């Protein structure tokens, strides 16, 4: 298998005609100057191998598993509590431990892929994901399960950034647009399938494994992905690998931890003093991270998250738009799952099946999205956000009118519309963010994007989920009215997506 590196070669004379083996210099729009001489022209500058259909399926399988596992555990929490006597705080950590480790290490995983090879890191991450999934499924105590979930999140952070980076490095033009469309479909559909599959596996109690099957099912799938990656995915890496920015890595981790840990654990432990101290430290950690990264880039070093990368208009505007979108998406999935099971007394399978119309709508919109983007550009995102807003409004009215008599069929119109709208937003959003990212920075660019996505999903669960749980008791508003309030808050976030999408360039590459 040939190995892809992103190289530029300089012609021997400025007025000479370049040979076929010589690649003209490509302007790099972002990033600090690269020290050292350019590599000499030669046969190694040939066209890189392209990602084939089997390779695309393989990397998308690697994207499916980590996102699936972020939500699949939601429907199994009551069973885990009964089996392991976990208690509310430990149950929160089963969810939060995975999400926090996942979000904190994604950018580092992307940088390691740029340096050591994206296929190599993808395969290693897939094997690690299989091992840690087995550890989760065999965990004898709640504490062991939490530790295994943290390790599983770290393995996911090693694997997932290589997916978008590989697509960015080994595809171009229409093939890249199609691949990103498929990635967007997988990113959304895996969240919904996680709820459905989790309910089915817990209810089926395969071989008496109960909740453990939701983790054990990952093992063969992840191992297959690792083997296929070595056979079907071309290797790629940066031509100028840089050492890991240790200070930036630590400060980014501290920034995310001071935000996510108190928000995800605060409600379960009663908001003690340490949660407020961590939240107070968050802005200072972010400021320190920004200063360190800016100084590193000015000194000619390569920071973990180059400030010049965030200055790219598509990256900056796309991330700003993704923040309210993914916060709302994460909060929606958590709130609806809890409301259907605990508030409306639906079983895990029925609660999961109630979201199938949303999954179908999302998948269909994701598949048609690339063609719509090619014709209408960024206006597709605006239209998708408006459709999502209509779906959320319909769902809010449904919960308010039906109350405790609500059934799965009552949710069909609203969930289908919301799914279509979300599918039309997410797919072009990935294209907007990565369009102007240089190929040699595909790993760190993908890591920043996926970190924003996962941190926002976790933030949505923490904030909107906490709001729902505070309002849902009958002594406050009750479950139906509490869901309606959360949906209206998400509606405000969707309005922000509409406004921000109007600032995007009309054409999306």
MOZI-V634269 format. One record per residue. N is the residue number from 1. RES is the residue in one small letter. PHI is phi in whole degrees, 0 to 359 (none if undefined). D_FIRST is the distance of its C-alpha to the first C-alpha in whole Angstrom. Layout:
# MOZI-V634269
N;RES;PHI;D_FIRST
N;RES;PHI;D_FIRST
This chain:
# MOZI-V634269
1;x;none;0
2;x;290;4
3;x;253;6
4;x;265;10
5;x;234;13
6;x;271;16
7;x;242;18
8;x;232;21
9;x;240;23
10;x;254;27
11;x;298;28
12;x;295;30
13;x;220;33
14;x;291;34
15;x;253;36
16;x;267;33
17;x;272;31
18;x;293;27
19;x;281;25
20;x;295;22
21;x;276;20
22;x;255;22
23;x;256;22
24;x;296;25
25;x;301;26
26;x;254;25
27;x;295;28
28;x;258;28
29;x;274;30
30;x;227;30
31;x;107;30
32;x;286;31
33;x;301;31
34;x;271;28
35;x;286;30
36;x;90;29
37;x;286;28
38;x;289;25
39;x;294;22
40;x;290;23
41;x;293;21
42;x;175;19
43;x;295;16
44;x;288;14
45;x;272;16
46;x;293;14
47;x;300;14
48;x;291;11
49;x;300;9
50;x;264;11
51;x;285;12
52;x;276;13
53;x;302;16
54;x;294;14
55;x;297;12
56;x;295;16
57;x;301;18
58;x;295;16
59;x;291;16
60;x;291;20
61;x;297;21
62;x;292;20
63;x;283;22
64;x;293;25
65;x;296;26
66;x;297;27
67;x;290;29
68;x;302;30
69;x;286;31
70;x;292;33
71;x;246;36
72;x;296;36
73;x;286;38
74;x;305;41
75;x;283;42
76;x;265;42
77;x;301;44
78;x;300;47
79;x;292;46
80;x;299;44
81;x;299;48
82;x;293;50
83;x;283;47
84;x;250;47
85;x;50;50
86;x;287;48
87;x;86;50
88;x;302;50
89;x;296;48
90;x;293;46
91;x;297;45
92;x;300;44
93;x;288;42
94;x;300;40
95;x;279;39
96;x;290;39
97;x;300;37
98;x;295;34
99;x;296;34
100;x;289;35
101;x;299;33
102;x;300;30
103;x;292;32
104;x;294;32
105;x;258;29
106;x;296;27
107;x;295;27
108;x;298;26
109;x;300;23
110;x;296;22
111;x;296;22
112;x;297;20
113;x;295;17
114;x;301;18
115;x;275;18
116;x;258;16
117;x;113;13
118;x;286;14
119;x;295;11
120;x;299;12
121;x;290;16
122;x;298;16
123;x;296;15
124;x;296;17
125;x;295;20
126;x;294;19
127;x;296;20
128;x;298;23
129;x;294;24
130;x;296;25
131;x;295;27
132;x;290;29
133;x;295;30
134;x;298;31
135;x;296;33
136;x;296;34
137;x;293;35
138;x;256;37
139;x;300;39
140;x;274;42
141;x;225;44
142;x;296;44
143;x;297;43
144;x;296;40
145;x;297;39
146;x;298;39
147;x;299;37
148;x;294;34
149;x;293;34
150;x;297;34
151;x;296;31
152;x;296;29
153;x;297;30
154;x;295;28
155;x;296;25
156;x;298;25
157;x;292;25
158;x;284;22
159;x;272;20
160;x;295;22
161;x;299;21
162;x;290;17
163;x;293;18
164;x;296;20
165;x;296;18
166;x;295;15
167;x;300;17
168;x;295;18
169;x;275;15
170;x;238;13
171;x;222;16
172;x;216;20
173;x;55;23
174;x;296;24
175;x;295;20
176;x;293;21
177;x;300;24
178;x;295;24
179;x;297;21
180;x;293;24
181;x;296;26
182;x;295;24
183;x;297;24
184;x;300;28
185;x;297;29
186;x;295;27
187;x;300;28
188;x;276;32
189;x;291;32
190;x;294;30
191;x;295;34
192;x;289;36
193;x;298;34
194;x;303;34
195;x;294;38
196;x;291;38
197;x;296;36
198;x;301;38
199;x;296;41
200;x;295;40
201;x;293;38
202;x;296;41
203;x;291;44
204;x;291;42
205;x;51;42
206;x;300;40
207;x;54;41
208;x;73;43
209;x;277;40
210;x;58;42
211;x;293;40
212;x;296;38
213;x;295;36
214;x;293;35
215;x;264;33
216;x;294;32
217;x;295;30
218;x;290;27
219;x;300;26
220;x;295;24
221;x;295;23
222;x;294;21
223;x;293;20
224;x;298;19
225;x;299;17
226;x;295;15
227;x;294;14
228;x;297;13
229;x;300;11
230;x;291;9
231;x;261;8
232;x;240;9
233;x;254;9
234;x;291;7
235;x;284;8
236;x;209;11
237;x;198;14
238;x;288;17
239;x;287;17
240;x;234;21
241;x;299;21
242;x;245;24
243;x;295;26
244;x;293;27
245;x;281;30
246;x;296;32
247;x;297;36
248;x;295;34
249;x;298;32
250;x;295;35
251;x;290;38
252;x;295;35
253;x;298;35
254;x;298;39
255;x;300;40
256;x;291;38
257;x;294;40
258;x;293;43
259;x;268;43
260;x;282;41
261;x;300;43
262;x;294;46
263;x;290;46
264;x;274;44
265;x;252;46
266;x;303;49
267;x;295;51
268;x;292;50
269;x;258;52
270;x;84;55
271;x;52;54
272;x;290;55
273;x;300;55
274;x;298;52
275;x;294;50
276;x;289;52
277;x;294;52
278;x;296;48
279;x;298;48
280;x;294;50
281;x;282;48
282;x;304;45
283;x;298;46
284;x;291;47
285;x;294;43
286;x;296;42
287;x;298;44
288;x;296;43
289;x;299;39
290;x;297;40
291;x;296;41
292;x;297;39
293;x;293;36
294;x;296;38
295;x;294;39
296;x;298;36
297;x;292;34
298;x;295;38
299;x;277;37
300;x;89;34
301;x;274;32
302;x;254;29
303;x;286;31
304;x;300;29
305;x;238;31
306;x;299;31
307;x;303;35
308;x;293;34
309;x;293;31
310;x;289;34
311;x;279;36
312;x;298;33
313;x;305;36
314;x;296;33
315;x;296;32
316;x;296;36
317;x;289;37
318;x;295;35
319;x;293;35
320;x;298;39
321;x;284;39
322;x;290;36
323;x;301;38
324;x;293;41
325;x;295;39
326;x;285;37
327;x;300;40
328;x;295;42
329;x;296;39
330;x;296;39
331;x;295;43
332;x;297;43
333;x;296;41
334;x;293;43
335;x;297;46
336;x;294;46
337;x;299;45
338;x;292;47
339;x;297;50
340;x;292;49
341;x;276;49
342;x;271;52
343;x;274;54
344;x;258;54
345;x;62;54
346;x;277;51
347;x;287;49
348;x;301;45
349;x;292;44
350;x;298;47
351;x;295;46
352;x;292;42
353;x;295;43
354;x;297;45
355;x;262;42
356;x;300;40
357;x;303;42
358;x;295;40
359;x;297;37
360;x;296;37
361;x;298;38
362;x;297;36
363;x;296;33
364;x;298;35
365;x;294;35
366;x;294;31
367;x;287;30
368;x;272;33
369;x;305;33
370;x;303;30
371;x;293;32
372;x;294;35
373;x;295;34
374;x;299;33
375;x;266;37
376;x;248;38
377;x;65;36
378;x;292;37
379;x;295;40
380;x;299;38
381;x;295;38
382;x;300;42
383;x;297;43
384;x;298;40
385;x;296;42
386;x;293;46
387;x;297;45
388;x;299;44
389;x;299;47
390;x;297;49
391;x;299;47
392;x;294;48
393;x;295;52
394;x;297;52
395;x;296;51
396;x;299;53
397;x;295;56
398;x;298;55
399;x;295;55
400;x;292;58
401;x;279;60
402;x;280;59
403;x;61;59
404;x;286;59
405;x;273;59
406;x;296;56
407;x;239;54
408;x;304;50
409;x;294;51
410;x;296;53
411;x;276;49
412;x;304;48
413;x;300;49
414;x;293;48
415;x;293;44
416;x;296;43
417;x;296;44
418;x;298;43
419;x;296;39
420;x;299;39
421;x;298;40
422;x;296;38
423;x;295;35
424;x;286;36
425;x;272;36
426;x;292;33
427;x;298;30
428;x;293;31
429;x;299;32
430;x;298;28
431;x;294;28
432;x;299;31
433;x;294;30
434;x;264;26
435;x;302;27
436;x;255;28
437;x;278;26
438;x;302;24
439;x;299;20
440;x;291;20
441;x;247;22
442;x;299;21
443;x;294;20
444;x;291;24
445;x;297;25
446;x;295;24
447;x;298;25
448;x;297;29
449;x;297;29
450;x;289;28
451;x;298;30
452;x;300;33
453;x;299;32
454;x;288;32
455;x;296;35
456;x;291;37
457;x;300;37
458;x;296;38
459;x;295;41
460;x;295;42
461;x;298;42
462;x;290;44
463;x;275;47
464;x;291;47
465;x;296;47
466;x;295;50
467;x;300;52
468;x;297;52
469;x;295;52
470;x;286;55
471;x;264;57
472;x;285;56
473;x;302;59
474;x;299;62
475;x;286;64
476;x;253;62
477;x;246;61
478;x;93;59
479;x;298;56
480;x;301;56
481;x;292;57
482;x;295;55
483;x;299;52
484;x;300;54
485;x;297;54
486;x;298;50
487;x;296;49
488;x;291;52
489;x;296;50
490;x;296;47
491;x;299;48
492;x;297;49
493;x;296;46
494;x;294;45
495;x;299;47
496;x;296;46
497;x;298;42
498;x;301;44
499;x;295;46
500;x;292;43
501;x;294;41
502;x;289;44
503;x;269;42
504;x;284;39
505;x;298;38
506;x;299;39
507;x;275;36
508;x;242;32
509;x;282;29
